[in-house]
Amino acid sequence: MPPYFMVFGVESVGLHGDAYAVGYAVIDADGKEVEAGGWCVSPQLVRGTPEGLGWATDNAWYVRGTDWGAGLACLLCDRDMRGRFWSAWGRWKRKGAWLAADVPWPVKSRFLSECVLDNPWDRELAGPYPLIDVASVRLAAGYDPLATELRHPGEEPAHDPLADARQSARLLLEALARPLPGGTP
């Protein structure tokens, strides 16, 4: 097991559109959150379908008003958002962290690819390896990976990438701690 997991969440303008918000929570081997943060830009500044922009406007609570969410810093450029995330990831990777996301395809995978494409000379070989899929870990532990789970304090509202990352971190630890059928965790 790694000493840390950096679990992240992303919101995008449609399933295959660009990201407008990212949040992350770093947890240690005991499940204690040691760092969290995130960034966002206006969804109108990134590419996506009109339907995706409509969904973002209707469902991401921090898009509807001027409050961009607790813990998310509003930026003016999506490239800056990706760069800040990549810097945080690099810092935690050097400390031995593994990157994790719940259902990384397509939104989170696309976000990571865009991070690399922003600076392929420096980032091409610096990506997450392995990228842990929380849903797959939950399936292996006997949980329904598609179930909608109740949110705990700090994990609300849905569609806030920081709250989503915190929930995903908890669900990952829950699955890793569950004894496997016929064995131990």
C-alpha positions in Angstrom: 0.0 0.0 0.0 1.2 3.5 -0.7 1.7 6.0 2.1 -0.9 8.3 0.6 -3.7 8.3 -1.9 -4.5 11.6 -3.8 -8.1 11.2 -4.8 -9.5 13.7 -7.2 -12.8 14.7 -8.8 -13.5 16.7 -12.0 -16.5 18.5 -13.4 -16.6 19.1 -17.2 -18.9 20.6 -19.8 -20.4 17.4 -21.0 -18.8 13.9 -20.7 -16.2 14.6 -23.4 -15.9 18.4 -22.9 -13.2 20.3 -21.1 -13.0 20.4 -17.3 -14.1 23.5 -15.5 -13.4 22.3 -11.9 -11.1 19.9 -10.2 -10.8 19.0 -6.5 -8.6 16.6 -4.6 -8.1 15.1 -1.1 -4.9 13.5 0.0 -5.3 10.8 2.7 -2.7 8.9 4.6 -2.6 5.2 5.3 -4.9 5.7 8.4 -7.5 7.6 6.3 -6.7 11.0 7.7 -7.0 13.9 5.3 -3.6 15.6 5.1 -4.4 18.1 2.3 -7.3 19.1 0.1 -7.9 21.8 -2.5 -9.2 22.6 -5.9 -9.7 25.1 -8.6 -12.4 26.1 -11.1 -13.0 28.4 -14.1 -16.2 29.5 -15.6 -17.7 26.7 -17.7 -18.3 29.3 -20.4 -14.5 29.5 -20.8 -14.0 25.9 -21.9 -15.1 23.7 -24.8 -18.1 21.5 -24.6 -21.5 20.9 -26.0 -24.5 23.3 -25.4 -26.2 20.4 -23.6 -23.1 19.9 -21.4 -23.0 23.6 -20.6 -26.7 23.5 -19.7 -26.1 20.5 -17.4 -23.2 22.3 -15.7 -25.3 25.4 -15.2 -28.2 23.4 -13.8 -26.3 20.9 -11.6 -23.0 22.5 -10.4 -24.2 24.6 -7.5 -21.2 27.0 -7.6 -21.8 27.8 -11.2 -25.3 29.3 -10.6 -24.1 32.1 -8.3 -21.0 33.9 -7.3 -20.0 31.4 -4.6 -17.5 29.1 -6.3 -17.5 26.6 -3.5 -15.7 26.1 -0.3 -12.1 25.2 -1.0 -12.2 25.9 -4.8 -10.2 28.9 -6.0 -11.7 30.6 -9.1 -9.1 31.1 -11.9 -9.3 32.8 -15.2 -7.8 30.0 -17.4 -8.3 26.3 -17.6 -4.7 25.7 -18.4 -3.7 27.4 -15.1 -6.2 25.1 -13.3 -4.6 22.0 -14.9 -1.1 23.3 -14.1 -1.9 23.9 -10.4 -3.4 20.4 -10.2 -0.4 18.9 -11.9 2.0 20.6 -9.5 0.0 19.3 -6.5 0.0 15.8 -8.1 3.8 16.0 -8.7 4.4 17.0 -5.1 2.4 14.1 -3.7 3.7 11.6 -6.2 7.3 12.4 -4.9 6.0 11.5 -1.5 4.8 8.1 -2.7 1.1 8.9 -3.3 -1.0 6.9 -5.8 -3.6 8.9 -7.7 -7.2 7.6 -7.5 -10.5 8.6 -9.0 -14.0 7.1 -9.0 -14.9 6.0 -12.5 -12.0 7.8 -14.3 -13.4 7.3 -17.8 -14.1 9.6 -19.6 -14.1 12.9 -17.5 -11.1 12.4 -15.3 -9.0 10.5 -17.9 -9.6 13.3 -20.4 -8.6 15.9 -17.7 -5.3 14.0 -17.1 -4.6 13.8 -20.8 -5.1 17.5 -21.1 -2.7 18.1 -18.2 0.0 16.1 -20.1 -0.8 17.8 -23.4 -0.3 21.2 -21.8 3.4 20.4 -21.4 4.2 17.0 -23.0 8.0 17.5 -22.8 7.9 17.5 -19.0 4.8 15.5 -18.3 4.6 12.7 -20.8 6.2 10.1 -18.4 5.1 11.8 -15.2 1.5 10.7 -15.2 -0.2 8.5 -12.6 0.9 4.9 -12.7 -1.1 3.2 -11.5 -4.3 5.2 -11.7 -6.5 3.6 -9.1 -10.2 3.3 -10.1 -12.3 3.4 -6.9 -15.3 1.7 -8.6 -13.1 -1.3 -9.6 -11.7 -1.6 -6.1 -15.3 -1.5 -4.7 -16.4 -4.2 -7.2 -13.5 -6.4 -6.1 -14.5 -5.9 -2.4 -18.1 -7.0 -3.2 -19.7 -3.5 -3.3 -21.9 -2.3 -6.1 -19.6 0.1 -8.0 -22.6 1.9 -9.5 -24.6 2.4 -6.3 -25.3 6.0 -5.2 -23.8 6.2 -1.7 -24.9 8.4 1.1 -22.7 11.4 1.7 -21.1 12.2 5.0 -20.3 15.7 6.4 -17.7 17.4 4.1 -18.9 15.3 1.1 -21.7 17.5 0.0 -23.0 18.8 -2.3 -22.8 16.4 -5.2 -21.0 17.7 -8.3 -18.6 19.7 -6.2 -15.3 18.1 -7.2 -13.7 18.6 -3.7 -16.8 17.0 -2.0 -16.8 14.2 -4.6 -13.1 13.6 -4.0 -13.6 13.4 -0.2 -16.4 10.9 -0.7 -14.4 8.8 -3.2 -11.5 8.7 -0.7 -13.8 7.4 2.0 -15.3 4.8 -0.3 -11.8 3.7 -1.4 -10.7 3.1 2.2 -13.9 1.4 3.0 -13.4 -1.1 0.1 -9.7 -1.6 0.9 -10.5 -2.5 4.5 -13.2 -5.0 3.7 -12.2 -8.6 4.0 -12.3 -10.4 0.7 -14.5 -13.5 0.4 -12.4 -16.4 1.8 -9.6 -14.2 2.9 -8.4 -11.1 4.7 -7.9 -7.6 3.4 
